[in-house]
Amino acid sequence: MANIASQIKRNRQTEVLNQRNRAVRSELKTRIRNALAAAESGDREAATAELRLAQKHIDKAVTKGLLKKNTAARRKSRLTKQVDSLLG
C-alpha cells in the first residue's frame, strides 16, 4: 500500500475509472451481441435498430476515451457488414 497521499488518491481514482470503463465495455459488447442476434433472427427492422444502437455505443466509447477513432470506425464497418450478410 502506498504511503504518499497523492498516490493513495491516484489509486482511488484509478479504481473508479476502471469500474466505469468496465461498465462501458460490457455495455458495448452487449449491444454488439444484440445486433448480431437480431440479424440472425431475420428481423430486418429489429436488426437495423439494434445496429444503430450498437454504433451509438461505439461512438460513445470513443468520446469517453475507451476506443480510438479508427478502431471505432473499423468495428462499426465490420459490424455493419456482418449484419448485412446475415440479413441476406
N, C-alpha and C positions, 0 to 999 in steps of 0.2 A: 504494500500500500504506500502511496506517495505521502511524503511529509510536507511538501510545498503546497501552499494554499491554491496557487494558480493551477497546479497540476490536479489537485482534488476537484476543483471546479471544472477543469477540462474533461476529466473522467465522467463527471455528471452529465455534461453537455453531450459528450460522445454517446453515452448510453441512450439519451433521449433521441438523438439523431438516428442512431441505429434502429431503434424501435419504429420511428417514423418511416425510415427508408424500407424496413422490412414490411411494413403495412402497405406501402405504396407498391412495392414489388409484388407482393402477394395479390393485391387487387388487380394489377396489370396481368398477371398470369391467369387469374380467374376470368377476366374479360376476354382474353385471347381464346381460352378454352371454350367459353360460352359461344363465341363467334364460330369456332370450328364445329362445335356440336350442332348449332342451329343450321349450319350449311350441310352437315351430314344428314340431318333430318329431311332436307329438301325444301324447307320452307323459305322461299326467297325473301319475303318481307322481313321475317324474323332475323334471317341471316344478315341482311343489309343493316338492320337496326343494331344488331349486336356488333357488327363490323365497325359501324360508325362510333359506337360507344368505346370499343377497344382502341380505335385510332385516337379518340379524345383522351383516353387514359395514357396512351403512349406519349402524346403531346404534353400532358400534364407532368409526366415523369421527366421530360426534358426541362420544363420550367423549374422543377424542383432540383435539378442538377443530378438526377439519378441516371440519366442516359445522355449521351452526346447526340447532337442534332442528326448527324449522318447515320448513326446507329438506329435512331428512331425512324428515319426515312426508310432505311433498309427493312426494318421489321414491319412497318406498315405496308410496304410494297410486297413483301413475301406473304404476309397475311392475306392481302387482297387477292393475290394470285391463287393462294390455297383455297380461299372461299369461292372464287370464281370457278376453279377447276372442280370443286366438289358439287357446285350447283349445275355444272354442265354447260 
